[in-house]
Amino acid sequence: MCKGLAALPHSCLERAKEIKIKLGILLQKPDSALDLIIPYNEKPEKLAKTQKPSLDEALQWRDSLDKLLQNNYGLASFKSFLKSEFSEENLEFWIVCEDYKKIKSPVKMAEKAKQIYEEFIQTEAPKEVNIDHFTKDITMKNLVEPSLSSFDVAQKRIHALMEKDSLPRFVRSEFYQELIK
C-alpha cells in the first residue's frame, strides 16, 4: 500500500503519473466530434487518408467485429473508444498478434514473441490481457519454439471477448452513435 511520497515505490509513482496524464486527457474538451473518434496521437495528414465509412459500412460493424477491424476508420474509432474506457489492451494485443504473423525471420519472431509475452501475457504484465490459465499455459508452451501461430489461441480468446463485451459497448457509445447519424 502506498504511504506518503517518500515511501512510494517506483511503480506506484509511475502509476500515479499515468493516471494523472489520463485524467488530464479526459478533462480536455474536444474541438469537434471528430476529436472524439480519431485517436489523439494521429497526425492530420493521416486523417485525410482515413476515409469516413458509408452508413451501410458503419451499420455492419454492429454485427461484425471483423468488418470493424478491417476498416481503418472503424479501427481508429474503436481504439479511441477503448482508450476512453482505459481498456485498449485487448485491441492492442490483437493488433500486435496480426503484425506478429507477418514476421518472416525466426530470430525476429523469437524476439517479438518474447516482447508480446512480457507486455500482454505474463502475470502483472503492463498491458496484461484477460485470458484464462488454460489459454495462458497453451501460449507459454507455444513460445518454447515460436511460430506464426504461437498466439493464435490467445488471440481468438481476446477476439471473442471483444466481440462479446467491447463491441456492444462501442455500438451503444457516443463514438458510434455520432458516426451513424
PyMOL commands that set and color helices and strands:
alter all, ss='L'
color gray80, all
select helices_A, chain A and resi 10-27+33-37+44-49+55-60+65-70+72-84+89-100+106-121+133-142+152-172+174-179
alter helices_A, ss='H'
color red, helices_A
deselect
rebuild
show_as cartoon
